[in-house]
Amino acid sequence: MDHFWRWFLNAVIYGIFSRTFTYNDRRVVDGGVDAVALGTIGSGRWLSFIQTAFLQLNLLFMVLVLAGVGIYLLMGR
């Protein structure tokens, strides 16, 4: 009887269930975390390109907004 239970544990429990759960963990859980990490890396690279590429445009927009607020305050009084 002990030999049967040892075979049953090795073949069914450890062989089928453990292999299925390990596959699920590696493909679904780790795959989802890896996809989020790759998305974060990609968006960070894209945002850093946007930040450095349009620095002059950002400064121009800031100066125009400040000039508009200044004109608004001068004309309002």
C-alpha positions, 0 to 999 in steps of 0.5 A: 500500500505504501508503494502505491501511495508513493507512486500515486504522489510522484505520478499524479500529485507531483507529476501532473499538478505540480507541473501544471501549476509551475507552467501557469506560474511561469507563463501567466503570473511571471509573464504578466509581471514581465509585460508590465515591466517592459511597458514601463521601460518602453514608456520611460524611454519614450517620455525621456525622448519627448522631454529632451527632444522638445525642451525648447518648445517647453521653454517657449510655451512657458514664456508665452504663458507667463507673457499672457498672464502678465498682459492679462494682469496689466490690462485688467487694471 
